[in-house]
């Protein structure tokens, strides 16, 4: 198992995904920018700002709980440093008003372990407006955008 060490740029908890800033400090990874979504690994140690923490960049990290073996794990969109499954990631995508970066952290190998397999973050376009065509079979329609740029907000039937 390869372990790297970085000085913490903020308080970091064991199990959080981290990125390394341009000055070499470790911060909780975030999907807001490509640099912040470029995960360097999972923090093995917890530490305060300035502490030296160990990071797992490519081995199995075994201190999670409640994972489903085989599920891919991603960097959370809404909570910096948190690792989530795809269903959670997709639900978070619906709630944010920006285009995030998707970063795969790895694959769950047990209910507590993730095989860390980092890659490059993928830019995700989060559409806020959609074009409804006559051929659409089903669609959830919240509003109609008129040619003059104004909107007609629709009520949804329960």
HUHUGI-V569338 format. One record per run of one state. SS is the DSSP state (alpha for helix, beta for strand, coil for the rest). FROM is the first residue (numbers start at 1). TO is the last residue. Records with the same first field share a line. If there is no record, write none. Layout:
SS: FROM-TO ; FROM-TO
This chain:
coil: 1-2 ; 9-11 ; 13-16 ; 21-24 ; 29-33 ; 38-40 ; 44-46 ; 48-51 ; 57-59 ; 62-71 ; 76-82 ; 96-100 ; 103-103 ; 109-113 ; 117-121 ; 124-142 ; 146-150 ; 154-158
beta: 3-8 ; 12-12 ; 17-20 ; 25-28 ; 41-43 ; 47-47 ; 52-56 ; 60-61 ; 72-75 ; 83-85 ; 101-102 ; 104-108 ; 114-116 ; 122-123 ; 143-145 ; 151-153
alpha: 34-37 ; 86-95
